[in-house]
Amino acid sequence: MSDKAMDRIQALGKQLSPSSTSVEDSGIPPIKKVAGKSAGPRVGGKVIIITGANSPLGIGRASAHQFAENGARAVYICDRDGTHLEAHRRELLALYPGVEVHTREFDAADEAAVRAIVDDAVQRYGRLDVFFANAGVTGRPAVFTDIDGAEFLRVLDTNVTSVFLAAKYAAPAMTKTSPEKPEGGGSIVATASVAGLRSNAGPTAYSASKAAVISVAQTAAFQLAGTGVRVNAVCPGLIETGMTAPTFEAARARGTERRIGQLNPARRAGCADEVARAVLFLGSDEASYVNGQAWAVDGGLSAGHPFSWIKRKSREEWRAHIEDALEKKSRNELSRRLQYILRSTEDRTGLDDVYPYNISEDMLQEGDVAEVWEEDHENEDGDEDEIEVALDEDKAVGMESQAKAGNEKATNENGERNTNP
């Protein structure tokens, strides 16, 4: 090798190897960092408030663990139902001794209570950095014609007013500065839902409220321009929580748990920790340029229109299934027969295992069955040809099993709970 070639190799090696020469001296500008190490505490020293944190299976509890594990100075866990709050507090203190944990029992739609907890955080710590507005209720799983205005507004009050109040009182508190927090700013995260992004993912009041949560988050984000306070929403899909527990328990009892969530690209349901990690990111400085967004955490469900391949049965088989059900004049039988018709092989997702928010049994009319028959009767193709059928995951659910689960899930005369999915 010539001396000239050797000199070139040595020069290249010096450029690639670590050197005592500073980045500035090399002419390469340093990377501007907006947060600490991603592998380190992501919310170090921050003060966090979480509502809807009582459920042992819930997103609120899972988020409290993520914030505590990632260096939060203090975490307030709050709920209208305080059954498990003290147990959660002891668990957090045992696992993360450096964090201060406070429990509060109040209605997240109570303006005085929300103002009081924000004031408490500021008085104790001189700062508020993250408010995770997670409290919510589903309301009854009923058709919109079967609920009255008062019931509709109760759902909106808990789900939407709570987010509005969180933003109203948390945002000004987050702008306060101190020696430990020289620049104002913070993050408000609200729990919405896939039901707020698309129809047929939940009861009318619930869906409307979650769409409103997204709108409040986006509107507030613009009205807080220049303050350093960001507002975002997370939109969970099918997540195993206290709200959806009846669906999962029923599937396990039938041995069909693996079928849950098969119509989203991930082909499974999610867990609370997966949503909590998205909440952690949005609450951290790593998300400093994420604002006014509605983040779907749904396995890809909202990215398109789910579909499945089903094998078309012969006209005689269709006729046998439908006419037998019509003769029995049984709503339950109609439900079962229609579900069977819409399935293909044994691997086809059981419609009662797909999504927890169900169309009630009474919504299945004989006309639906007749329409299915008419569409098939007009098809003169071969008996065994396959067709692609678009199925909305949020609607393709088991009417019979979900109506039963909805009744079992009711915790009071309104069937409401104060912990979000």
Kinemage of the C-alpha trace (Angstrom):
@kinemage 1
@onewidth
@group {chain A} dominant
@subgroup {mainchain}
@vectorlist {calphas} color= white
{ca met a 1} P 0.000 0.000 0.000
{ca ser a 2} L 1.375 3.383 -0.959
{ca asp a 3} L 2.177 6.030 1.613
{ca lys a 4} L -0.497 8.277 0.131
{ca ala a 5} L -3.193 5.632 0.534
{ca met a 6} L -2.073 4.954 4.100
{ca asp a 7} L -2.305 8.647 4.944
{ca arg a 8} L -5.861 8.751 3.644
{ca ile a 9} L -6.892 5.743 5.755
{ca gln a 10} L -5.370 7.248 8.875
{ca ala a 11} L -7.076 10.570 8.239
{ca leu a 12} L -10.428 8.805 7.791
{ca gly a 13} L -9.875 6.832 10.984
{ca lys a 14} L -9.302 10.013 12.950
{ca gln a 15} L -12.581 11.418 11.663
{ca leu a 16} L -14.534 8.335 12.669
{ca ser a 17} L -12.885 7.619 16.021
{ca pro a 18} L -13.747 9.383 19.318
{ca ser a 19} L -11.706 12.498 19.809
{ca ser a 20} L -11.068 15.150 22.400
{ca thr a 21} L -12.122 17.718 19.812
{ca ser a 22} L -15.455 19.340 20.836
{ca val a 23} L -18.496 19.237 18.601
{ca glu a 24} L -18.330 22.986 18.220
{ca asp a 25} L -14.723 22.818 17.004
{ca ser a 26} L -15.643 20.192 14.431
{ca gly a 27} L -18.118 22.527 12.780
{ca ile a 28} L -21.052 20.181 13.486
{ca pro a 29} L -23.816 21.880 15.520
{ca pro a 30} L -24.909 20.060 18.685
{ca ile a 31} L -28.323 18.429 18.810
{ca lys a 32} L -30.814 20.519 20.719
{ca lys a 33} L -32.263 18.359 23.492
{ca val a 34} L -35.759 19.168 24.783
{ca ala a 35} L -35.829 16.504 27.493
{ca gly a 36} L -33.590 14.238 29.521
{ca lys a 37} L -32.463 10.754 28.628
{ca ser a 38} L -35.238 8.521 27.350
{ca ala a 39} L -33.681 5.643 29.247
{ca gly a 40} L -33.769 7.659 32.468
{ca pro a 41} L -36.585 9.219 34.502
{ca arg a 42} L -38.930 10.772 31.976
{ca val a 43} L -40.889 12.939 34.405
{ca gly a 44} L -38.215 13.585 37.000
{ca gly a 45} L -39.351 15.993 39.716
{ca lys a 46} L -42.785 16.560 38.227
{ca val a 47} L -46.080 16.784 40.108
{ca ile a 48} L -48.898 14.683 38.627
{ca ile a 49} L -52.672 14.568 39.191
{ca ile a 50} L -54.654 11.576 37.915
{ca thr a 51} L -58.434 11.194 38.083
{ca gly a 52} L -60.299 7.919 37.513
{ca ala a 53} L -57.552 5.987 39.303
{ca asn a 54} L -59.503 3.593 41.524
{ca ser a 55} L -60.027 0.542 39.295
{ca pro a 56} L -57.408 -2.200 39.825
{ca leu a 57} L -57.576 -2.950 36.090
{ca gly a 58} L -57.800 0.648 34.950
{ca ile a 59} L -55.682 2.995 32.877
{ca gly a 60} L -55.514 5.469 35.753
{ca arg a 61} L -53.755 3.044 38.084
{ca ala a 62} L -51.403 1.863 35.323
{ca ser a 63} L -50.512 5.476 34.535
{ca ala a 64} L -49.782 6.235 38.187
{ca his a 65} L -47.229 3.422 38.130
{ca gln a 66} L -45.614 4.743 34.962
{ca phe a 67} L -45.279 8.268 36.350
{ca ala a 68} L -43.958 7.037 39.709
{ca glu a 69} L -41.488 4.677 38.072
{ca asn a 70} L -40.213 7.507 35.887
{ca gly a 71} L -39.199 9.863 38.641
{ca ala a 72} L -42.311 11.883 39.511
{ca arg a 73} L -41.921 13.872 42.708
{ca ala a 74} L -45.571 13.518 43.678
{ca val a 75} L -48.601 11.690 42.288
{ca tyr a 76} L -52.203 12.417 43.281
{ca ile a 77} L -54.506 9.453 42.596
{ca cys a 78} L -58.167 10.456 42.649
{ca asp a 79} L -61.572 8.920 42.065
{ca arg a 80} L -65.193 9.284 43.118
{ca asp a 81} L -65.002 5.685 44.335
{ca gly a 82} L -62.190 5.371 46.850
{ca thr a 83} L -62.430 1.619 47.431
{ca his a 84} L -58.915 0.805 46.223
{ca leu a 85} L -57.112 4.150 46.435
{ca glu a 86} L -55.362 3.475 49.728
{ca ala a 87} L -54.187 0.066 48.517
{ca his a 88} L -52.829 1.711 45.367
{ca arg a 89} L -51.034 4.308 47.490
{ca arg a 90} L -49.311 1.671 49.635
{ca glu a 91} L -48.304 -0.275 46.539
{ca leu a 92} L -46.786 2.785 44.869
{ca leu a 93} L -44.860 3.750 48.008
{ca ala a 94} L -43.490 0.226 48.355
{ca leu a 95} L -42.372 0.031 44.738
{ca tyr a 96} L -41.166 3.622 44.332
{ca pro a 97} L -40.029 4.977 47.729
{ca gly a 98} L -38.915 8.318 46.297
{ca val a 99} L -42.386 9.440 45.227
{ca glu a 100} L -44.989 11.111 47.412
{ca val a 101} L -48.471 9.669 46.836
{ca his a 102} L -51.707 11.402 47.826
{ca thr a 103} L -55.235 9.988 47.568
{ca arg a 104} L -58.333 12.094 47.054
{ca glu a 105} L -61.950 10.987 46.803
{ca phe a 106} L -64.163 13.355 44.800
{ca asp a 107} L -66.276 13.689 41.670
{ca ala a 108} L -64.087 14.864 38.795
{ca ala a 109} L -67.005 17.000 37.545
{ca asp a 110} L -67.178 18.890 40.862
{ca glu a 111} L -65.646 22.292 40.146
{ca ala a 112} L -64.799 23.132 43.750
{ca ala a 113} L -63.086 19.775 44.245
{ca val a 114} L -60.988 20.102 41.084
{ca arg a 115} L -59.934 23.628 42.037
{ca ala a 116} L -59.038 22.428 45.543
{ca ile a 117} L -56.740 19.613 44.425
{ca val a 118} L -54.914 21.865 41.968
{ca asp a 119} L -54.463 24.461 44.709
{ca asp a 120} L -53.160 21.776 47.063
{ca ala a 121} L -50.505 20.680 44.574
{ca val a 122} L -49.328 24.264 44.022
{ca gln a 123} L -49.260 25.061 47.731
{ca arg a 124} L -47.345 21.897 48.622
{ca tyr a 125} L -44.880 21.789 45.774
{ca gly a 126} L -45.009 25.156 44.086
{ca arg a 127} L -45.839 23.543 40.764
{ca leu a 128} L -48.162 21.346 38.741
{ca asp a 129} L -46.820 19.625 35.662
{ca val a 130} L -49.265 16.952 34.463
{ca phe a 131} L -53.013 16.537 34.857
{ca phe a 132} L -54.346 13.255 33.481
{ca ala a 133} L -58.128 13.682 33.228
{ca asn a 134} L -59.103 10.026 33.080
{ca ala a 135} L -62.403 9.840 35.010
{ca gly a 136} L -65.452 8.734 33.074
{ca val a 137} L -68.548 6.575 32.834
{ca thr a 138} L -70.076 4.529 30.035
{ca gly a 139} L -73.751 4.963 30.867
{ca arg a 140} L -76.233 2.230 30.041
{ca pro a 141} L -75.581 0.145 26.913
{ca ala a 142} L -78.915 1.166 25.415
{ca val a 143} L -80.262 2.537 22.151
{ca phe a 144} L -80.457 6.339 22.161
{ca thr a 145} L -84.255 6.197 21.974
{ca asp a 146} L -84.301 4.358 25.302
{ca ile a 147} L -82.486 6.981 27.372
{ca asp a 148} L -83.815 10.356 28.448
{ca gly a 149} L -82.163 13.746 28.341
{ca ala a 150} L -81.159 13.688 31.984
{ca glu a 151} L -79.317 10.393 31.594
{ca phe a 152} L -77.610 11.640 28.441
{ca leu a 153} L -76.422 14.773 30.239
{ca arg a 154} L -75.146 12.805 33.237
{ca val a 155} L -72.736 10.958 30.999
{ca leu a 156} L -71.597 14.183 29.365
{ca asp a 157} L -71.207 15.861 32.749
{ca thr a 158} L -68.805 13.240 34.053
{ca asn a 159} L -66.907 12.653 30.825
{ca val a 160} L -66.722 16.161 29.391
{ca thr a 161} L -67.160 18.593 32.257
{ca ser a 162} L -64.385 16.808 34.136
{ca val a 163} L -61.962 17.427 31.270
{ca phe a 164} L -63.076 21.036 30.925
{ca leu a 165} L -62.499 21.647 34.642
{ca ala a 166} L -59.130 19.918 34.566
{ca ala a 167} L -57.986 22.230 31.787
{ca lys a 168} L -59.563 25.313 33.368
{ca tyr a 169} L -57.736 24.979 36.680
{ca ala a 170} L -54.617 23.026 35.750
{ca ala a 171} L -53.493 25.275 32.905
{ca pro a 172} L -53.017 28.477 34.979
{ca ala a 173} L -51.286 26.466 37.711
{ca met a 174} L -48.891 24.972 35.185
{ca thr a 175} L -47.752 28.402 34.035
{ca lys a 176} L -46.478 29.293 37.522
{ca thr a 177} L -42.718 29.371 37.894
{ca ser a 178} L -40.384 28.763 40.839
{ca pro a 179} L -36.664 28.243 41.456
{ca glu a 180} L -37.200 24.546 40.706
{ca lys a 181} L -39.318 25.334 37.648
{ca pro a 182} L -37.891 28.403 35.962
{ca glu a 183} L -40.144 28.087 32.892
{ca gly a 184} L -43.891 27.684 32.970
{ca gly a 185} L -45.595 24.872 31.116
{ca gly a 186} L -47.149 21.479 31.505
{ca ser a 187} L -49.247 18.770 29.929
{ca ile a 188} L -52.959 18.031 30.194
{ca val a 189} L -53.961 14.607 28.903
{ca ala a 190} L -57.606 13.578 28.589
{ca thr a 191} L -58.967 10.087 28.068
{ca ala a 192} L -61.264 10.011 25.051
{ca ser a 193} L -61.970 6.819 23.089
{ca val a 194} L -62.071 5.302 19.639
{ca ala a 195} L -65.803 5.881 20.114
{ca gly a 196} L -65.023 9.587 19.835
{ca leu a 197} L -63.347 9.059 16.476
{ca arg a 198} L -65.850 6.798 14.722
{ca ser a 199} L -69.419 5.652 15.159
{ca asn a 200} L -70.781 2.371 16.500
{ca ala a 201} L -68.019 1.974 19.076
{ca gly a 202} L -70.246 2.666 22.041
{ca pro a 203} L -73.584 3.961 23.315
{ca thr a 204} L -74.704 7.319 21.942
{ca ala a 205} L -74.099 9.364 25.085
{ca tyr a 206} L -70.690 7.802 25.645
{ca ser a 207} L -69.625 8.285 22.034
{ca ala a 208} L -70.834 11.874 21.953
{ca ser a 209} L -69.017 12.635 25.187
{ca lys a 210} L -65.738 11.210 23.924
{ca ala a 211} L -65.987 13.198 20.702
{ca ala a 212} L -66.513 16.261 22.886
{ca val a 213} L -63.425 15.390 24.951
{ca ile a 214} L -61.335 15.470 21.780
{ca ser a 215} L -62.846 18.815 20.806
{ca val a 216} L -62.205 20.309 24.261
{ca ala a 217} L -58.583 19.145 24.126
{ca gln a 218} L -57.988 20.599 20.683
{ca thr a 219} L -59.788 23.862 21.388
{ca ala a 220} L -57.984 24.346 24.677
{ca ala a 221} L -54.632 23.630 23.019
{ca phe a 222} L -55.136 26.615 20.715
{ca gln a 223} L -56.465 28.884 23.426
{ca leu a 224} L -53.368 28.117 25.501
{ca ala a 225} L -51.036 29.129 22.676
{ca gly a 226} L -47.785 30.564 23.946
{ca thr a 227} L -48.230 29.391 27.543
{ca gly a 228} L -46.160 26.220 27.265
{ca val a 229} L -49.171 24.162 28.309
{ca arg a 230} L -50.074 21.339 25.936
{ca val a 231} L -53.419 19.516 25.757
{ca asn a 232} L -53.856 16.125 24.104
{ca ala a 233} L -56.302 13.220 24.196
{ca val a 234} L -55.700 9.482 24.131
{ca cys a 235} L -58.294 7.305 22.413
{ca pro a 236} L -58.152 3.715 23.665
{ca gly a 237} L -59.659 0.928 21.626
{ca leu a 238} L -60.557 -2.429 23.125
{ca ile a 239} L -58.584 -2.491 26.376
{ca glu a 240} L -59.102 -4.954 29.223
{ca thr a 241} L -60.187 -2.758 32.130
{ca gly a 242} L -62.886 -2.727 34.762
{ca met a 243} L -65.365 -1.462 32.177
{ca thr a 244} L -64.710 -4.218 29.676
{ca ala a 245} L -64.147 -7.004 32.214
{ca pro a 246} L -67.541 -8.694 31.565
{ca thr a 247} L -66.652 -9.217 27.912
{ca phe a 248} L -63.299 -10.765 28.715
{ca glu a 249} L -64.688 -12.913 31.518
{ca ala a 250} L -67.462 -14.246 29.295
{ca ala a 251} L -64.974 -15.057 26.532
{ca arg a 252} L -62.694 -16.897 28.939
{ca ala a 253} L -65.634 -18.895 30.222
{ca arg a 254} L -66.439 -19.958 26.647
{ca gly a 255} L -62.802 -20.606 25.787
{ca thr a 256} L -62.875 -17.938 23.062
{ca glu a 257} L -60.558 -15.335 24.585
{ca arg a 258} L -58.142 -15.549 21.663
{ca arg a 259} L -60.863 -14.243 19.365
{ca ile a 260} L -61.148 -10.895 21.131
{ca gly a 261} L -59.864 -8.013 19.046
{ca gln a 262} L -59.346 -10.086 15.903
{ca leu a 263} L -60.674 -7.372 13.604
{ca asn a 264} L -57.881 -4.886 14.289
{ca pro a 265} L -54.456 -5.283 12.634
{ca ala a 266} L -52.816 -6.237 15.934
{ca arg a 267} L -55.371 -9.064 16.173
{ca arg a 268} L -55.719 -8.797 19.935
{ca ala a 269} L -57.062 -6.588 22.687
{ca gly a 270} L -54.845 -4.175 24.560
{ca cys a 271} L -53.945 -3.793 28.214
{ca ala a 272} L -54.023 -0.724 30.427
{ca asp a 273} L -50.232 -0.448 30.558
{ca glu a 274} L -50.083 0.089 26.792
{ca val a 275} L -52.298 3.154 27.092
{ca ala a 276} L -50.449 4.306 30.212
{ca arg a 277} L -47.163 4.392 28.325
{ca ala a 278} L -48.691 6.668 25.710
{ca val a 279} L -49.976 8.890 28.528
{ca leu a 280} L -46.502 8.936 30.081
{ca phe a 281} L -44.988 10.116 26.809
{ca leu a 282} L -47.593 12.833 26.342
{ca gly a 283} L -47.026 13.998 29.900
{ca ser a 284} L -43.253 14.143 29.522
{ca asp a 285} L -41.071 16.799 27.942
{ca glu a 286} L -40.285 14.316 25.192
{ca ala a 287} L -43.699 15.191 23.741
{ca ser a 288} L -42.967 18.915 23.847
{ca tyr a 289} L -44.043 19.361 20.201
{ca val a 290} L -47.154 17.171 20.429
{ca asn a 291} L -50.180 19.353 21.063
{ca gly a 292} L -53.892 19.300 20.275
{ca gln a 293} L -53.819 15.693 19.141
{ca ala a 294} L -56.133 12.703 19.574
{ca trp a 295} L -53.902 9.650 19.807
{ca ala a 296} L -55.567 6.333 19.072
{ca val a 297} L -54.179 3.414 21.072
{ca asp a 298} L -56.310 0.742 19.460
{ca gly a 299} L -54.166 -1.821 17.676
{ca gly a 300} L -54.841 -0.040 14.384
{ca leu a 301} L -58.631 -0.362 14.474
{ca ser a 302} L -59.313 3.273 13.588
{ca ala a 303} L -56.828 3.191 10.705
{ca gly a 304} L -59.340 1.585 8.367
{ca his a 305} L -62.515 -0.412 7.988
{ca pro a 306} L -62.027 -3.950 9.319
{ca phe a 307} L -63.104 -6.778 7.096
{ca ser a 308} L -63.188 -10.534 7.128
{ca trp a 309} L -63.594 -13.272 4.572
{ca ile a 310} L -66.681 -15.400 5.096
{ca lys a 311} L -67.841 -18.391 3.095
{ca arg a 312} L -71.250 -17.933 1.534
{ca lys a 313} L -73.583 -20.799 2.290
{ca ser a 314} L -75.984 -22.195 -0.233
{ca arg a 315} L -79.407 -20.627 -0.529
{ca glu a 316} L -80.966 -23.662 1.073
{ca glu a 317} L -78.674 -23.388 4.076
{ca trp a 318} L -79.485 -19.692 4.429
{ca arg a 319} L -83.172 -20.468 4.180
{ca ala a 320} L -82.974 -23.183 6.816
{ca his a 321} L -81.213 -20.952 9.324
{ca ile a 322} L -83.390 -17.889 8.819
{ca glu a 323} L -86.782 -19.492 8.416
{ca asp a 324} L -86.259 -21.660 11.466
{ca ala a 325} L -85.447 -18.566 13.522
{ca leu a 326} L -88.429 -16.663 12.120
{ca glu a 327} L -90.758 -19.549 12.964
{ca lys a 328} L -89.593 -19.526 16.568
{ca lys a 329} L -90.178 -15.753 16.770
{ca ser a 330} L -87.399 -15.590 19.337
{ca arg a 331} L -85.165 -12.556 19.595
{ca asn a 332} L -82.448 -14.648 21.183
{ca glu a 333} L -82.701 -17.240 18.452
{ca leu a 334} L -82.609 -14.545 15.777
{ca ser a 335} L -79.458 -13.152 17.356
{ca arg a 336} L -77.764 -16.534 17.412
{ca arg a 337} L -78.780 -17.424 13.880
{ca leu a 338} L -77.680 -14.115 12.398
{ca gln a 339} L -74.347 -14.371 14.173
{ca tyr a 340} L -73.883 -17.875 12.836
{ca ile a 341} L -74.653 -16.772 9.290
{ca leu a 342} L -72.052 -13.998 9.482
{ca arg a 343} L -69.327 -16.378 10.604
{ca ser a 344} L -67.137 -18.372 8.293
{ca thr a 345} L -64.929 -21.202 9.526
{ca glu a 346} L -64.108 -22.035 13.123
{ca asp a 347} L -61.340 -19.430 12.983
{ca arg a 348} L -63.791 -16.618 12.246
{ca thr a 349} L -64.033 -14.229 15.153
{ca gly a 350} L -67.038 -14.860 17.374
{ca leu a 351} L -69.106 -11.734 17.060
{ca asp a 352} L -69.829 -11.700 20.770
{ca asp a 353} L -66.081 -11.547 21.500
{ca val a 354} L -65.152 -8.584 19.324
{ca tyr a 355} L -66.099 -5.400 21.092
{ca pro a 356} L -67.632 -4.700 24.485
{ca tyr a 357} L -69.917 -1.849 23.518
{ca asn a 358} L -72.886 -3.628 22.112
{ca ile a 359} L -76.031 -3.073 20.171
{ca ser a 360} L -78.727 -4.338 22.468
{ca glu a 361} L -80.688 -7.448 21.633
{ca asp a 362} L -83.821 -5.426 20.971
{ca met a 363} L -82.106 -3.632 18.083
{ca leu a 364} L -82.037 -6.818 16.042
{ca gln a 365} L -85.234 -6.711 13.999
{ca glu a 366} L -86.695 -9.412 11.805
{ca gly a 367} L -86.241 -7.035 8.895
{ca asp a 368} L -82.468 -7.339 9.302
{ca val a 369} L -82.685 -11.071 8.811
{ca ala a 370} L -85.038 -10.686 5.888
{ca glu a 371} L -82.667 -8.205 4.246
{ca val a 372} L -79.797 -10.647 4.563
{ca trp a 373} L -81.945 -13.314 2.932
{ca glu a 374} L -83.002 -11.057 0.075
{ca glu a 375} L -79.404 -10.105 -0.698
{ca asp a 376} L -78.411 -13.740 -0.841
{ca his a 377} L -81.447 -14.870 -2.790
{ca glu a 378} L -80.627 -12.439 -5.581
{ca asn a 379} L -77.128 -13.863 -5.950
{ca glu a 380} L -77.172 -16.508 -8.672
{ca asp a 381} L -73.486 -17.415 -8.337
{ca gly a 382} L -72.241 -20.795 -7.168
{ca asp a 383} L -73.175 -22.093 -3.777
{ca glu a 384} L -69.646 -22.006 -2.334
{ca asp a 385} L -68.171 -18.805 -3.788
{ca glu a 386} L -66.406 -16.584 -1.247
{ca ile a 387} L -67.115 -12.915 -0.782
{ca glu a 388} L -65.391 -10.124 1.097
{ca val a 389} L -67.668 -8.633 3.686
{ca ala a 390} L -66.897 -5.340 5.362
{ca leu a 391} L -67.540 -5.584 9.050
{ca asp a 392} L -67.442 -2.720 11.488
{ca glu a 393} L -65.671 -4.122 14.537
{ca asp a 394} L -67.519 -1.756 16.791
{ca lys a 395} L -70.918 -3.043 15.681
{ca ala a 396} L -70.138 -6.701 15.080
{ca val a 397} L -70.725 -7.893 18.574
{ca gly a 398} L -72.831 -10.508 20.282
{ca met a 399} L -76.186 -8.970 21.063
{ca glu a 400} L -77.306 -11.618 23.483
{ca ser a 401} L -74.158 -11.962 25.609
{ca gln a 402} L -73.501 -8.236 25.751
{ca ala a 403} L -76.993 -7.338 26.858
{ca lys a 404} L -76.500 -9.760 29.734
{ca ala a 405} L -73.047 -8.347 30.496
{ca gly a 406} L -74.440 -4.824 30.457
{ca asn a 407} L -76.972 -5.749 33.105
{ca glu a 408} L -74.348 -7.417 35.276
{ca lys a 409} L -72.024 -4.432 34.949
{ca ala a 410} L -74.489 -1.868 36.264
{ca thr a 411} L -73.409 -0.655 39.656
{ca asn a 412} L -76.372 1.577 40.357
{ca glu a 413} L -79.745 2.376 38.871
{ca asn a 414} L -78.080 4.243 36.003
{ca gly a 415} L -75.534 1.523 35.288
{ca glu a 416} L -72.663 3.996 35.718
{ca arg a 417} L -69.124 3.639 37.014
{ca asn a 418} L -66.546 6.341 37.660
{ca thr a 419} L -63.492 4.707 36.119
{ca asn a 420} L -62.621 4.994 32.448
{ca pro a 421} L -61.747 2.091 30.126
